[in-house]
Amino acid sequence: MTSRSRCCAAALVLSLVCGSAWSAESFDAERIAALAAMLPPAPIGVGCPITDRAAWETLAKAPEFRNVLPEAERLLEQPIPDPSDELYLEFSRTGNRSHYERQHGLRRGRLYTLALAECLEQRGRFLPALEQAIRVTCAEKSWLLPAHDGRLRNFRGEVVEIDLASSATAWNLATVSFWLGDRLSDEVRRLVSHELQRRTFEPFESYLRSGTPSLWWVTTTSNWNAVCLAGVVGSSLGAIESVERRAFYVAAAERIAESFLKGFTPDGYCSEGLGYWNYGFGHYVSLAETLRRATGGKIDWLADRRIEPIAMFGRRIEILPGIYPAFADCGVNQRPDGVLMAFLSRRLGWGLREVEQRGLLTASGPHGGPASVGLYAFPNSASDCPPVDGPVALPLRDWFPDAGIAICRPSSTGGLGVALKGGHNAEHHNHNDVGSFVVASGRSTPLVDPGGEAYTARTFSARRYESNLLNSFGHAVPRVAGQLQQTGRQAAARVLGTHWTDDSDTLTLDLLAAYSVAGLDKLQRTFRFSREGGGELEVTDEVALAEPAAFEAALITFGTWKHETPSRLRIAGRTDEDSVQVDIDTGGVGFTVRAEEIREDRGGPPPTRLAIALDQPVRAATIRLTIRPAR
């Protein structure tokens, strides 16, 4: 390394760190200089420039890309979607997110499709519409989503912050500019460069220098950290001319991404749920691959031994083939992202051949936006790895001891599988669901966690737990003295014991801390899952109180249900073969089954809460629910 490089790196550290809450040691000159030596002299984005016709013609011939040109031709006949000021302001007035976000997504999708089509075809017929789409995007008052600009300071031009959407816009615009190069007019290329500086690079560097604007996600442990960081650093590597400045962004990424990794328990559990694992960890992997490419393989985050447990989450959380619990703000039909799983399988040697065939290289299709296509549709570090034999079958159970989550599977096809949840009530995208469970049968989940609600202003406010989907009313957990679970890290399940065998799995939880009920002396839930026959889950709740109080257990279902006997329920799955029966034993105490639909906006049919409520207040009681395939 030359003395000039060291001087440039040192000057950059001083200019960016002085006065910041970040210490100089976080971005030392020697590290930046070392990184600069790994990076190419000029910025290089992900994917291939349009001039690499062999690479683009490979995509053009792939069946997964055959609809891009017809879709782009259709868009030429359509007006540009308009995420208008009026729609932007709607969130601050009514709390509605969906109207603006739909138009925003359509506008971004138009830009990305036109860029991809032009690169596939290279005839120039999509360029005028593409350049107009770039101009209107660059003219938007804010690249943030309105839900992330609650005080409208970005909209009014008082500050320029960075969020999930703006960072994605930046990376994708930088990628489009890299792909098209001088096929874009000088005016449009200068416009993109100016807006990247103004909306992404300047605020990021300003934050690291002075702490303003507020980029809270830099230190958070949630998906925001990885998503925003990937967009900022990915766009910097593809657009910033100075190699020392690009090296600073890589050094910043090395520090900032550590916070994201702290959001996972040591056993690899993602409390944000499977959907946000796809999103957050998916962006972490994308940034890791971008850095590996940019440094010629000298930086490879995926070689870190901490990563594989996190990567394995997408496999380990599977209850039965294709069925996953919808814990946290997750859709009930959420699956691991196929392209992400294909990439991880080949990189980490899992041997998921069918998954790899559907998701590697051109099989990934026009997945996500330009940055995603650039990373996954062209040769990458996964496709460079030879396939391995496999896969290794999932075990009878996966136990996440740090998170208190058990996934219990049958010993043969056709039996029940269950997901059992301990945890606490201050998890990422938290629901008050300590002690809940999911029962899978065949191709369905007769007993569910109902997943998240449609996001509004209430969802991420102090009123979050007014929602009966997010509070414990919407989960298969007890209700004590009429009280639901409380929120907070102290509201945690304590694991009293586990016993795992080939025939059965037992997990015992102390749920006392999840309830703020005077005189509650004991609340213990024991799960016993048997693999014999078609499988069986026994859920036993034991309660003790200083004074008599109401007590009930609960089941949550999207299926129809009926009494087969006074103490037996039949709850439907997707087919009759998937249905389950629930035998209720209250030790002779009278009980009533009360059904109530949970009327919250979740973008689909409401789930039903079945309360098994004791008919009289009790000081001590036991409710045992035995769930098995319906006969």
Stockholm file with secondary structure:
# STOCKHOLM 1.0

chainA/1-631         MTSRSRCCAAALVLSLVCGSAWSAESFDAERIAALAAMLPPAPIGVGCPITDRAAWETLAKAPEFRNVLPEAERLLEQPIPDPSDELYLEFSRTGNRSHYERQHGLRRGRLYTLALAECLEQRGRFLPALEQAIRVTCAEKSWLLPAHDGRLRNFRGEVVEIDLASSATAWNLATVSFWLGDRLSDEVRRLVSHELQRRTFEPFESYLRSGTPSLWWVTTTSNWNAVCLAGVVGSSLGAIESVERRAFYVAAAERIAESFLKGFTPDGYCSEGLGYWNYGFGHYVSLAETLRRATGGKIDWLADRRIEPIAMFGRRIEILPGIYPAFADCGVNQRPDGVLMAFLSRRLGWGLREVEQRGLLTASGPHGGPASVGLYAFPNSASDCPPVDGPVALPLRDWFPDAGIAICRPSSTGGLGVALKGGHNAEHHNHNDVGSFVVASGRSTPLVDPGGEAYTARTFSARRYESNLLNSFGHAVPRVAGQLQQTGRQAAARVLGTHWTDDSDTLTLDLLAAYSVAGLDKLQRTFRFSREGGGELEVTDEVALAEPAAFEAALITFGTWKHETPSRLRIAGRTDEDSVQVDIDTGGVGFTVRAEEIREDRGGPPPTRLAIALDQPVRAATIRLTIRPAR
#=GR chainA/1-631 SS CCHHHHHHHHHHHHHHHTTSSSCGGGGCHHHHHHHHHHSCSSCCCSSCCTTCHHHHHHHHHSGGGTTHHHHHHHHHTSCCCCCCHHHHHHHHHHCBCHHHHHHHHHHHHHHHHHHHHHHHHCSSTTHHHHHHHHHHHHTCSCSSCGGGCTTCTTTTTSCCCCCHHHHHHHHHHHHHHHHHGGGSCHHHHHHHHHHHIIIIIHHHHHHHHHSCSCCGGGTCCSHHHHHHHHHHHHHHHHHCCCHHHHHHHHHHHHHHHHHHHTTSCTTCCCTTCHHHIIIIIHHHHHHHHHHHHHTTTSCCGGGSTTHHHHHTHHHHTCSBTTBCCCTTTCCTTCCCCHHHHHHHHHHHTCCCHHHHHHHSGGGGCSCSSHHHHHHHTSCCTTTTSCCCSCCCCCCSEEEETTTTEEEECCSSTTSCEEEEECCEETSTTCCSCTTCEEEEETTEEEECCCCCCCCBTTTTSTTGGGSTTTSGGGSSCCEETTBCCCCEEEEECEEEEEEECSSEEEEEEECGGGCCCTTEEEEEEEEEEECSTTCEEEEEEEEEEEEEECEEEEEEESSCEEEEETTEEEECCSSGGGCEEEEEECTTCCEEEEEEECCCCCSSCCCEEEEEEESSCEEEEEEEEEEEECC
#=GC SS_cons         CCHHHHHHHHHHHHHHHTTSSSCGGGGCHHHHHHHHHHSCSSCCCSSCCTTCHHHHHHHHHSGGGTTHHHHHHHHHTSCCCCCCHHHHHHHHHHCBCHHHHHHHHHHHHHHHHHHHHHHHHCSSTTHHHHHHHHHHHHTCSCSSCGGGCTTCTTTTTSCCCCCHHHHHHHHHHHHHHHHHGGGSCHHHHHHHHHHHIIIIIHHHHHHHHHSCSCCGGGTCCSHHHHHHHHHHHHHHHHHCCCHHHHHHHHHHHHHHHHHHHTTSCTTCCCTTCHHHIIIIIHHHHHHHHHHHHHTTTSCCGGGSTTHHHHHTHHHHTCSBTTBCCCTTTCCTTCCCCHHHHHHHHHHHTCCCHHHHHHHSGGGGCSCSSHHHHHHHTSCCTTTTSCCCSCCCCCCSEEEETTTTEEEECCSSTTSCEEEEECCEETSTTCCSCTTCEEEEETTEEEECCCCCCCCBTTTTSTTGGGSTTTSGGGSSCCEETTBCCCCEEEEECEEEEEEECSSEEEEEEECGGGCCCTTEEEEEEEEEEECSTTCEEEEEEEEEEEEEECEEEEEEESSCEEEEETTEEEECCSSGGGCEEEEEECTTCCEEEEEEECCCCCSSCCCEEEEEEESSCEEEEEEEEEEEECC
//
